[in-house]
Amino acid sequence: KTGNKNNQISSSAKLCRLQIPRKEENSGTSKSCAVVLINSLNIKLHKALRGDDTTFVSRTTLESTRYRPQNIVVLRAVLVNPLITRDVLEEIVDTHNRIGLNMWKEFKPAFGRI
């Protein structure tokens, strides 16, 4: 095959996102609670991924200004191997999803109360 192998891998790699159901939010309080909950989940997930020691994910805090200024904790996968294969990427995504979904079980009841 010809073409840029890196582009083929990145365009076909699955996104690793924990899908949290969106609720109708009537007040800024529920939005704030949701941000606190998601930030807590991301912090705990980051620590769990570090403890798993099979992938590297960095964590940072961004300031959102779309609705109002608020700090949002985000995770970023770090890939440093230019020869990485699709199989390895899929294994990384599967690991992140497995750990995140197991952790979501702990956070789901709190999210339901927001």
C-alpha positions as CSV (number, residue, x, y, z in Angstrom):
1,K,0.0,0.0,0.0
2,T,1.1,3.5,-0.6
3,G,0.2,6.6,1.3
4,N,0.9,8.0,4.7
5,K,0.5,5.2,7.2
6,N,0.3,7.6,10.1
7,N,-2.8,9.3,8.5
8,Q,-4.4,5.9,7.9
9,I,-4.0,4.9,11.5
10,S,-5.1,8.2,13.0
11,S,-8.1,8.6,10.8
12,S,-9.3,5.1,11.5
13,A,-8.6,5.0,15.3
14,K,-11.7,4.9,17.5
15,L,-12.2,7.8,19.8
16,C,-11.9,7.0,23.5
17,R,-14.7,8.8,25.2
18,L,-16.9,7.9,28.1
19,Q,-20.4,8.9,26.8
20,I,-22.3,10.5,29.7
21,P,-26.0,11.0,29.1
22,R,-26.9,14.6,28.8
23,K,-29.7,15.9,31.0
24,E,-31.7,19.0,30.7
25,E,-30.1,21.5,32.9
26,N,-32.3,24.2,34.4
27,S,-29.7,26.0,36.5
28,G,-26.1,26.9,36.7
29,T,-25.9,24.8,39.8
30,S,-26.6,21.5,38.0
31,K,-24.0,22.5,35.3
32,S,-21.4,23.2,38.1
33,C,-22.2,19.8,39.8
34,A,-21.8,18.0,36.4
35,V,-18.4,19.7,35.9
36,V,-17.3,18.8,39.4
37,L,-18.4,15.2,38.8
38,I,-16.8,14.8,35.4
39,N,-13.6,16.5,36.7
40,S,-13.5,14.0,39.6
41,L,-14.0,11.1,37.2
42,N,-11.2,12.3,35.0
43,I,-8.8,12.7,37.9
44,K,-9.6,9.2,39.2
45,L,-9.4,7.7,35.7
46,H,-6.0,9.4,35.2
47,K,-4.7,7.8,38.4
48,A,-6.1,4.4,37.5
49,L,-4.5,4.5,34.0
50,R,-1.2,5.4,35.6
51,G,-1.6,2.6,38.0
52,D,-2.4,0.2,35.1
53,D,1.0,1.2,33.6
54,T,0.2,0.0,30.1
55,T,-0.4,3.4,28.5
56,F,0.5,7.0,29.2
57,V,-2.2,9.7,29.5
58,S,-1.5,13.3,30.5
59,R,-3.9,15.4,32.5
60,T,-4.4,19.1,32.3
61,T,-7.0,21.7,33.3
62,L,-8.6,24.0,30.7
63,E,-10.7,27.0,31.2
64,S,-14.0,26.9,29.4
65,T,-15.5,30.2,28.3
66,R,-18.3,29.0,26.1
67,Y,-20.9,29.3,28.8
68,R,-18.9,30.8,31.6
69,P,-15.4,30.5,32.9
70,Q,-14.9,27.1,34.7
71,N,-12.0,24.7,35.0
72,I,-12.4,21.5,33.2
73,V,-10.1,18.5,33.7
74,V,-9.2,16.8,30.5
75,L,-7.1,13.7,29.6
76,R,-4.9,13.4,26.5
77,A,-3.4,10.2,25.3
78,V,0.3,10.5,24.5
79,L,1.8,8.4,21.7
80,V,5.5,8.7,21.2
81,N,6.1,5.7,18.9
82,P,6.0,6.8,15.3
83,L,5.8,3.1,14.3
84,I,2.7,2.3,16.3
85,T,0.2,0.0,14.7
86,R,-3.5,-0.1,14.5
87,D,-3.6,-3.1,16.8
88,V,-1.7,-1.3,19.5
89,L,-3.9,1.7,19.2
90,E,-7.0,-0.4,19.5
91,E,-5.6,-2.1,22.6
92,I,-4.9,1.3,24.2
93,V,-8.5,2.4,23.5
94,D,-9.9,-0.9,24.8
95,T,-7.9,-0.5,28.0
96,H,-9.0,3.1,28.5
97,N,-12.6,2.1,27.9
98,R,-12.5,-0.9,30.2
99,I,-11.1,1.1,33.1
100,G,-13.4,4.1,32.4
101,L,-16.5,2.1,32.2
102,N,-15.7,0.2,35.4
103,M,-15.1,3.5,37.1
104,W,-18.4,5.0,35.7
105,K,-20.4,2.4,37.8
106,E,-19.2,4.3,40.9
107,F,-20.0,7.7,39.5
108,K,-23.4,6.9,37.8
109,P,-25.5,7.2,40.9
110,A,-24.1,10.7,41.7
111,F,-24.7,11.8,38.1
112,G,-28.3,10.7,38.3
113,R,-28.9,13.0,41.3
114,I,-27.8,16.1,39.4
